Amino acid sequence: MKKASGSLRINLAQYREMKEFTQFASDLDDATKRQLQHGQVLMELLKQPLNHPMSHADMVIVLVVADAGILDDLDPKQIKKEETKLLDWFNENHSEISREINTTKKLDDNLKTRIITLAKQYRGQE
């Protein structure tokens, strides 16, 4: 889980700082807009429904996908729906990923790369 969350804490801290700093700004450059969008996506993905916790494997997949910025192009209102579709797709078509995460309890670079590649294929980005 620690490896999957990687730079999550740093990204969220930067997002909060940038959000507060740009609160009164009307002109934002593209880099700032991307950083704010990435932060919004992370905030939405970290929300879990009450009494419906995610499995360990699903959390790892979501954190890897989020860290890679694969869902950053979505409207924040669409994030949870897309997250559900993505996880359903992973569980139906690539259940070996979840099995590997659950059995080894490790996220090596190869597994992380496979998750990112599959998520990009799902989103049509590759």
SELUM-124044 format. One line per field, with one value per residue: y, x, z of N, C-alpha, C, O, CB in turn; residue number from 1. Coordinates in Angstrom, 1 decimal. Last residue first. Glycine has a CB too. Layout:
BEGIN
n_north = Y|...;
n_east = X|...;
n_up = Z|...;
ca_north = Y|...;
ca_east = X|...;
ca_up = Z|...;
c_north = Y|...;
c_east = X|...;
c_up = Z|...;
o_north = Y|...;
o_east = X|...;
o_up = Z|...;
cb_north = Y|...;
cb_east = X|...;
cb_up = Z|...;
resi = NUM|...;
END
This chain:
BEGIN
n_north = 4.4|5.4|4.0|3.0|0.5|1.2|2.3|0.1|-1.5|0.2|0.2|-2.6|-3.0|-1.3|-2.7|-5.1|-4.1|-3.1|-4.6|-4.7|-7.4|-9.5|-11.8|-12.1|-9.6|-9.2|-11.4|-11.0|-8.6|-9.7|-11.6|-10.4|-9.0|-8.8|-8.3|-6.5|-4.4|-3.7|-2.8|-0.6|1.0|1.5|2.9|5.1|6.3|7.1|8.9|10.9|12.8|15.1|16.0|14.9|13.6|13.6|12.0|9.3|8.9|9.5|7.8|7.9|6.5|3.9|3.4|3.6|1.5|-0.8|-0.6|-0.9|-3.6|-5.0|-4.5|-3.3|-0.6|-0.6|0.4|2.1|4.8|4.8|6.9|9.1|9.1|10.2|12.9|13.6|13.0|15.0|17.3|17.0|17.3|19.9|21.3|20.6|21.8|24.5|24.8|24.4|26.6|29.3|31.3|34.1|34.7|34.0|33.3|30.7|29.9|29.1|26.9|25.2|24.9|23.5|21.2|20.2|19.6|17.6|15.7|15.1|14.0|11.8|10.3|9.1|6.0|4.2|1.9|1.6|1.2|-1.2;
n_east = -3.8|-6.1|-8.4|-8.8|-7.6|-5.0|-4.5|-4.7|-2.6|-0.4|-0.7|-0.3|2.3|3.7|3.3|4.6|7.2|7.8|5.6|4.0|2.8|1.2|0.8|-2.0|-3.1|-1.8|-2.6|-5.4|-5.4|-4.4|-6.1|-8.3|-8.9|-11.7|-13.0|-11.4|-11.1|-13.9|-14.3|-12.6|-13.8|-16.3|-15.5|-14.3|-16.4|-17.9|-16.0|-15.7|-17.5|-17.1|-14.6|-14.1|-10.9|-8.2|-7.0|-6.7|-4.0|-1.9|-0.6|-2.1|-4.3|-3.3|-2.5|-5.0|-6.4|-4.9|-5.1|-7.9|-8.2|-6.7|-8.3|-11.6|-13.3|-16.3|-19.0|-19.8|-19.9|-17.6|-14.7|-12.4|-10.2|-11.1|-11.3|-8.6|-7.6|-9.0|-7.9|-5.2|-5.5|-6.4|-4.1|-2.3|-3.5|-3.3|-0.6|0.1|-1.3|-2.0|-4.9|-6.4|-7.6|-7.2|-8.1|-7.1|-4.6|-3.9|-5.6|-4.6|-2.0|-2.4|-3.7|-1.7|0.4|-0.9|-1.3|1.4|2.3|0.7|1.4|3.6|2.7|0.7|2.1|3.8|2.0|0.8;
n_up = -25.1|-24.1|-23.5|-21.0|-21.3|-21.7|-19.2|-17.7|-18.7|-17.9|-15.1|-14.5|-15.5|-13.7|-11.3|-11.9|-12.1|-9.6|-7.1|-4.4|-2.4|-1.7|-3.0|-3.0|-3.9|-6.3|-7.7|-7.9|-9.4|-11.8|-12.6|-13.7|-16.1|-16.6|-14.1|-12.7|-14.6|-14.8|-12.2|-12.2|-14.2|-13.0|-10.7|-11.9|-13.2|-10.9|-9.7|-11.8|-12.6|-11.3|-12.3|-15.6|-16.6|-16.9|-15.0|-15.0|-15.0|-13.3|-11.7|-9.4|-10.3|-10.6|-8.0|-6.6|-7.9|-7.1|-4.3|-4.0|-4.9|-3.0|-0.7|-1.5|0.1|2.2|2.8|4.8|2.5|-0.2|-0.1|-1.6|-3.3|-5.7|-5.0|-4.7|-7.2|-8.7|-7.6|-8.4|-11.1|-11.3|-10.3|-12.3|-14.5|-13.7|-13.6|-16.3|-17.6|-15.3|-14.7|-13.7|-11.3|-7.9|-5.5|-5.1|-5.4|-2.7|-2.4|-4.3|-3.5|-1.1|-2.1|-3.9|-2.2|-0.7|-2.7|-3.4|-1.0|-0.7|-3.1|-4.1|-3.0|-2.9|-3.5|-1.3|0.8|0.0;
ca_north = 3.7|6.3|4.3|4.4|0.6|0.5|3.2|1.2|-2.0|-0.1|1.4|-1.9|-3.7|-1.0|-1.3|-5.1|-4.8|-2.2|-4.3|-4.0|-6.5|-8.3|-11.4|-13.2|-10.2|-8.2|-11.2|-12.2|-8.6|-8.6|-12.1|-10.8|-9.1|-9.2|-9.2|-7.7|-5.1|-4.1|-3.9|-1.8|0.6|0.8|1.7|4.3|5.8|6.2|7.7|10.1|11.5|14.4|15.4|15.9|13.5|14.3|13.4|9.8|8.4|10.6|7.9|8.4|7.9|4.6|3.4|4.5|2.9|-0.4|-0.5|0.3|-2.4|-5.0|-4.1|-4.4|-1.2|-0.4|-0.4|0.7|4.4|4.8|5.6|8.9|8.7|8.7|12.1|13.8|12.3|13.6|17.0|17.0|16.0|18.8|21.4|20.2|20.3|23.9|25.0|23.6|25.2|28.7|30.2|33.6|34.4|34.2|34.6|31.0|30.3|30.2|28.1|25.6|25.6|24.7|22.1|20.6|20.6|18.8|16.3|15.7|15.2|12.8|10.8|10.5|6.8|5.6|2.3|1.8|2.4|0.0;
ca_east = -2.6|-5.0|-8.1|-9.2|-9.1|-5.7|-4.4|-5.6|-3.9|-0.6|-0.8|-1.6|1.2|3.7|2.8|3.1|6.6|7.7|6.9|3.8|3.9|1.2|2.2|-1.2|-3.6|-1.7|-1.2|-4.9|-5.9|-3.7|-4.8|-8.4|-7.6|-10.7|-13.6|-11.8|-10.0|-13.1|-15.1|-12.3|-12.4|-16.2|-16.3|-13.5|-15.3|-18.5|-16.5|-14.6|-17.5|-18.4|-14.7|-14.8|-12.3|-9.0|-7.0|-8.1|-4.8|-2.7|-0.1|-0.7|-4.4|-3.9|-1.5|-3.9|-6.9|-5.1|-3.8|-7.2|-8.8|-6.3|-6.9|-10.6|-12.7|-14.8|-18.6|-20.1|-20.1|-18.9|-15.3|-13.7|-10.0|-10.8|-12.5|-9.6|-7.1|-9.2|-9.4|-5.6|-4.9|-7.2|-5.4|-2.0|-3.3|-4.6|-1.4|0.6|-1.7|-1.3|-4.0|-5.6|-8.5|-6.6|-8.5|-8.5|-5.2|-3.2|-5.7|-6.0|-2.2|-1.6|-4.3|-3.1|0.6|-0.4|-2.4|0.5|2.9|0.7|0.0|3.7|3.8|0.3|1.1|4.4|2.9|0.0;
ca_up = -25.6|-24.2|-24.9|-21.3|-21.0|-22.7|-20.4|-17.4|-18.8|-19.3|-15.8|-14.1|-16.1|-15.1|-11.5|-11.7|-13.2|-10.7|-7.8|-5.7|-2.9|-0.8|-2.8|-2.6|-2.6|-5.2|-7.5|-7.2|-8.0|-11.1|-12.1|-12.3|-15.6|-17.7|-15.1|-12.1|-14.1|-16.0|-12.8|-11.3|-14.3|-14.3|-10.6|-11.0|-14.0|-11.9|-9.0|-11.3|-13.3|-11.0|-11.0|-14.8|-16.3|-18.0|-14.8|-14.9|-16.1|-13.9|-13.1|-9.4|-9.9|-11.8|-9.1|-6.3|-8.0|-8.5|-4.9|-3.5|-5.6|-4.4|-0.7|-1.2|-1.0|2.0|1.6|5.0|3.9|0.3|-0.2|-1.0|-1.9|-5.6|-5.3|-3.6|-6.1|-9.0|-7.5|-6.9|-10.5|-11.8|-9.6|-10.9|-14.5|-14.0|-12.4|-15.3|-17.9|-16.4|-14.3|-14.8|-12.4|-9.2|-5.9|-4.8|-6.6|-3.4|-1.5|-4.3|-4.8|-1.1|-1.1|-4.3|-3.2|0.0|-2.0|-4.4|-1.5|0.3|-2.8|-3.9|-3.5|-2.6|-4.4|-2.6|0.8|0.0;
c_north = 2.8|5.6|5.3|4.8|2.0|0.7|2.6|2.1|-0.8|-0.6|1.2|-0.6|-3.0|-1.7|-0.9|-3.7|-4.8|-2.8|-3.5|-3.7|-5.9|-7.3|-10.3|-12.7|-11.3|-8.8|-10.2|-12.0|-9.8|-8.5|-10.9|-11.3|-9.4|-9.4|-9.7|-8.8|-6.5|-4.9|-4.5|-3.0|-0.7|0.2|0.8|2.9|4.8|5.5|6.6|8.8|10.5|13.0|14.7|15.2|14.7|14.3|14.2|11.3|8.9|10.2|9.0|8.6|8.6|6.1|4.1|4.5|3.8|1.0|-0.1|0.5|-1.1|-3.8|-4.0|-3.8|-2.4|-1.2|-0.2|-0.2|2.9|4.3|5.6|7.5|8.5|8.2|10.6|12.9|12.4|12.7|15.6|16.7|15.9|17.5|20.2|20.3|19.8|22.3|24.3|23.6|24.2|27.2|29.6|32.6|33.8|33.9|34.9|32.3|30.7|30.8|29.3|26.9|26.0|25.5|23.5|21.5|21.1|20.0|17.6|16.3|15.9|14.1|12.0|11.2|8.3|6.5|3.8|2.3|2.7|1.3;
c_east = -3.0|-3.7|-7.0|-9.0|-9.6|-7.2|-5.1|-5.6|-4.9|-2.0|-1.1|-1.7|-0.2|2.6|2.7|2.5|5.1|7.0|6.7|5.1|3.5|2.3|2.3|0.2|-2.7|-2.0|-1.0|-3.4|-5.4|-4.1|-4.1|-7.1|-7.5|-9.3|-12.5|-12.4|-10.4|-11.9|-14.4|-13.1|-12.1|-14.8|-16.1|-14.2|-14.5|-17.4|-17.1|-15.1|-16.5|-18.4|-16.0|-14.9|-12.8|-10.5|-7.8|-8.2|-6.2|-3.6|-0.9|-0.2|-3.0|-4.0|-2.0|-2.8|-5.7|-5.5|-4.0|-5.9|-8.2|-6.9|-6.4|-9.2|-11.8|-14.3|-17.1|-19.8|-20.4|-19.0|-16.7|-14.2|-11.3|-10.6|-12.3|-10.9|-8.1|-8.8|-9.7|-7.1|-5.3|-6.8|-6.4|-3.3|-3.1|-4.5|-2.7|-0.2|-1.2|-1.7|-3.3|-4.7|-7.7|-7.6|-8.0|-9.0|-6.7|-3.9|-5.1|-6.2|-3.7|-2.0|-3.7|-3.7|-0.8|-0.2|-2.0|-0.7|2.0|1.3|0.0|2.3|3.8|1.4|0.7|3.4|3.4|0.9;
c_up = -26.7|-24.8|-25.1|-22.7|-21.3|-22.5|-21.6|-18.6|-18.6|-19.5|-17.3|-14.9|-15.8|-15.8|-12.9|-11.8|-13.1|-11.9|-9.0|-6.3|-4.2|-1.2|-1.8|-2.2|-2.1|-3.9|-6.3|-6.8|-7.2|-9.6|-11.4|-11.7|-14.1|-17.2|-16.1|-13.1|-13.6|-15.6|-14.0|-11.8|-13.5|-14.5|-11.9|-10.9|-13.2|-12.7|-10.0|-10.6|-12.7|-11.7|-10.7|-13.4|-15.5|-17.7|-15.8|-14.8|-16.1|-15.0|-13.8|-10.8|-9.9|-11.5|-10.3|-7.4|-7.7|-8.7|-6.4|-4.2|-5.2|-5.2|-2.2|-1.3|-0.6|0.8|1.3|3.7|3.9|1.7|0.4|-1.2|-1.1|-4.2|-5.2|-3.8|-4.9|-7.8|-7.7|-6.7|-9.1|-11.2|-10.0|-10.0|-13.0|-13.9|-12.6|-14.0|-16.8|-16.5|-15.5|-14.3|-13.6|-10.3|-7.3|-5.4|-6.4|-4.6|-2.2|-3.5|-4.8|-2.4|-1.1|-3.4|-3.7|-1.0|-1.3|-3.7|-2.5|-0.2|-1.8|-3.5|-3.1|-2.9|-4.1|-3.6|-0.6|0.0;
o_north = 2.1|6.3|6.0|5.9|2.2|0.9|3.2|2.6|-0.7|-0.2|1.8|-0.3|-2.9|-1.1|-0.3|-3.5|-4.5|-2.1|-3.2|-2.7|-6.5|-6.5|-10.1|-13.1|-11.5|-8.6|-10.5|-12.3|-9.7|-8.4|-11.2|-11.3|-8.7|-10.1|-10.9|-10.0|-7.5|-6.0|-5.7|-4.1|-1.6|-0.9|-0.4|1.9|3.8|4.3|5.4|7.7|9.3|12.2|13.8|14.1|15.3|14.9|15.4|11.8|8.9|11.0|9.3|9.6|9.7|6.9|4.9|5.6|4.9|1.7|0.8|1.6|-0.2|-3.2|-3.0|-2.8|-2.3|-2.2|0.4|-1.3|2.5|3.4|6.4|7.0|8.0|7.0|9.8|12.3|11.4|11.8|15.0|16.0|14.8|16.7|19.7|19.4|18.8|21.7|23.7|22.6|23.3|26.7|29.5|32.8|33.1|32.9|36.0|32.4|30.9|32.0|30.4|27.8|27.1|26.8|24.5|22.6|22.3|21.1|18.5|17.4|17.1|15.2|13.0|12.4|8.6|7.7|4.5|3.2|3.8|2.2;
o_east = -2.2|-2.7|-6.9|-9.4|-10.7|-8.0|-5.8|-6.7|-5.9|-2.7|-1.9|-2.8|-1.0|1.9|1.8|1.5|4.4|6.3|5.6|5.8|2.8|2.7|3.3|0.8|-2.5|-1.3|-0.2|-3.0|-5.0|-3.3|-3.2|-6.9|-6.9|-8.6|-12.5|-12.2|-9.7|-11.6|-14.3|-12.6|-11.5|-14.6|-15.9|-13.5|-14.0|-17.5|-16.9|-14.6|-16.5|-19.2|-16.0|-15.2|-12.1|-11.2|-8.1|-9.2|-6.8|-4.0|-0.5|0.6|-2.9|-3.7|-1.3|-2.3|-5.6|-4.9|-3.2|-5.5|-8.0|-6.2|-5.8|-9.0|-11.2|-14.8|-16.8|-20.2|-21.3|-18.2|-16.9|-14.2|-11.3|-10.8|-13.1|-11.4|-8.4|-9.5|-10.5|-7.4|-5.7|-7.6|-7.1|-3.6|-3.6|-5.4|-3.2|-0.4|-1.9|-2.3|-3.9|-3.8|-8.3|-8.4|-8.2|-10.1|-7.4|-3.9|-5.6|-7.0|-4.0|-2.2|-4.4|-4.3|-1.0|-0.6|-2.8|-1.2|1.8|0.7|-0.7|2.1|4.0|1.2|0.4|3.7|3.5|0.6;
o_up = -27.3|-24.9|-26.1|-23.1|-21.9|-23.5|-22.3|-19.0|-19.4|-20.5|-17.9|-15.5|-16.6|-16.7|-13.3|-12.4|-14.1|-12.7|-9.4|-5.9|-5.0|-0.3|-1.1|-1.2|-0.9|-2.9|-5.5|-5.7|-6.1|-8.8|-10.5|-10.5|-13.3|-17.9|-16.4|-12.9|-13.9|-16.1|-14.1|-11.7|-13.9|-15.0|-11.9|-11.0|-13.7|-13.0|-9.8|-11.0|-13.1|-11.3|-9.8|-13.3|-14.7|-18.4|-15.6|-14.6|-17.2|-15.9|-15.0|-11.0|-10.5|-12.4|-10.9|-7.7|-8.4|-9.5|-6.8|-4.6|-6.1|-5.9|-2.5|-1.9|0.5|0.4|0.3|3.6|3.2|2.1|1.3|-2.3|0.0|-3.9|-4.7|-2.9|-4.3|-7.4|-7.0|-5.8|-8.6|-10.7|-9.1|-9.2|-12.6|-13.4|-11.7|-13.4|-16.4|-15.6|-16.6|-13.5|-14.4|-10.2|-7.8|-5.9|-7.3|-4.8|-2.1|-3.9|-5.3|-2.3|-1.0|-3.8|-4.0|-0.8|-1.3|-4.2|-2.5|0.1|-2.0|-3.7|-2.0|-3.1|-5.1|-4.4|-1.0|-0.7;
cb_north = 2.9|6.8|4.9|5.4|0.4|-0.9|3.5|1.9|-3.1|-1.2|2.2|-1.6|-5.1|-1.4|-0.4|-5.6|-6.3|-1.7|-5.7|-2.7|-7.3|-8.7|-11.0|-14.2|-10.8|-7.0|-10.7|-13.4|-8.6|-7.2|-12.6|-11.9|-7.8|-8.1|-8.5|-7.5|-4.3|-3.0|-3.4|-1.4|1.7|1.8|1.9|4.9|6.9|7.0|8.0|10.9|11.7|15.3|16.5|16.3|12.2|13.7|13.9|9.2|6.8|11.6|6.6|7.5|8.1|4.0|1.9|4.0|3.1|-1.4|-1.8|0.3|-2.4|-6.3|-5.1|-5.6|-0.2|-0.8|0.0|0.5|5.2|4.0|4.5|10.0|9.7|8.4|12.4|15.2|12.8|13.2|17.9|18.4|16.0|18.8|22.7|21.1|19.9|24.3|26.5|23.9|24.7|28.8|29.2|34.8|35.7|33.4|35.6|31.0|29.3|29.7|27.8|24.5|24.6|24.5|21.4|19.3|20.1|18.6|15.3|14.6|14.9|12.3|9.7|11.2|6.7|5.7|1.4|0.6|2.2|0.0;
cb_east = -1.9|-4.7|-9.3|-8.5|-9.3|-5.3|-2.9|-5.2|-4.2|0.4|0.6|-1.6|1.1|5.1|3.8|2.8|7.1|9.1|7.6|2.9|5.2|1.3|2.9|-1.1|-5.0|-2.6|-0.5|-5.0|-7.5|-4.1|-4.0|-9.4|-6.7|-10.7|-14.7|-12.8|-9.2|-12.7|-16.5|-12.7|-11.4|-16.5|-17.7|-13.4|-14.5|-19.5|-17.5|-13.8|-17.2|-19.5|-14.4|-16.2|-12.6|-8.7|-5.6|-8.8|-4.8|-1.7|-0.3|0.2|-5.1|-5.3|-1.2|-3.2|-8.1|-6.2|-3.0|-7.1|-10.3|-6.6|-6.0|-10.8|-12.0|-14.0|-19.5|-21.5|-21.1|-19.8|-14.4|-14.7|-9.1|-9.6|-13.0|-10.0|-5.8|-8.4|-10.2|-5.3|-3.4|-7.2|-6.1|-1.0|-2.0|-5.2|-1.5|2.1|-1.2|0.2|-4.8|-4.8|-9.2|-5.3|-8.1|-8.7|-5.1|-1.8|-5.1|-6.9|-2.0|-0.1|-4.3|-3.9|1.4|0.9|-3.0|0.0|4.3|1.5|-0.8|4.2|3.9|0.0|-0.2|5.0|4.0|-0.9;
cb_up = -24.6|-22.8|-25.5|-20.4|-19.5|-22.8|-20.8|-16.1|-17.8|-19.7|-15.7|-12.6|-15.6|-15.8|-10.7|-10.2|-13.3|-11.1|-8.1|-5.5|-3.0|0.6|-4.0|-3.7|-2.8|-5.5|-8.7|-8.1|-8.0|-11.8|-13.3|-12.1|-15.9|-18.6|-15.9|-11.0|-13.1|-16.9|-13.2|-9.9|-13.9|-15.5|-10.3|-9.6|-14.6|-12.8|-7.9|-10.3|-14.8|-11.6|-9.9|-15.3|-15.6|-19.3|-14.9|-13.7|-16.0|-14.4|-13.8|-8.6|-8.5|-12.0|-9.5|-5.0|-7.0|-9.1|-4.8|-2.0|-5.3|-5.1|0.1|-2.1|-1.9|3.2|0.3|5.4|4.6|-0.6|0.6|-1.5|-1.2|-6.4|-6.8|-3.4|-5.6|-10.3|-8.5|-6.3|-10.7|-13.3|-9.8|-10.2|-15.3|-15.4|-12.1|-15.1|-19.2|-16.3|-13.6|-15.4|-12.9|-9.4|-4.9|-3.3|-7.6|-3.8|-0.1|-3.8|-6.0|-1.1|0.3|-4.5|-4.4|0.8|-1.0|-5.3|-2.2|1.5|-2.3|-5.1|-5.0|-1.1|-4.2|-3.1|1.8|1.2;
resi = 126|125|124|123|122|121|120|119|118|117|116|115|114|113|112|111|110|109|108|107|106|105|104|103|102|101|100|99|98|97|96|95|94|93|92|91|90|89|88|87|86|85|84|83|82|81|80|79|78|77|76|75|74|73|72|71|70|69|68|67|66|65|64|63|62|61|60|59|58|57|56|55|54|53|52|51|50|49|48|47|46|45|44|43|42|41|40|39|38|37|36|35|34|33|32|31|30|29|28|27|26|25|24|23|22|21|20|19|18|17|16|15|14|13|12|11|10|9|8|7|6|5|4|3|2|1;
END
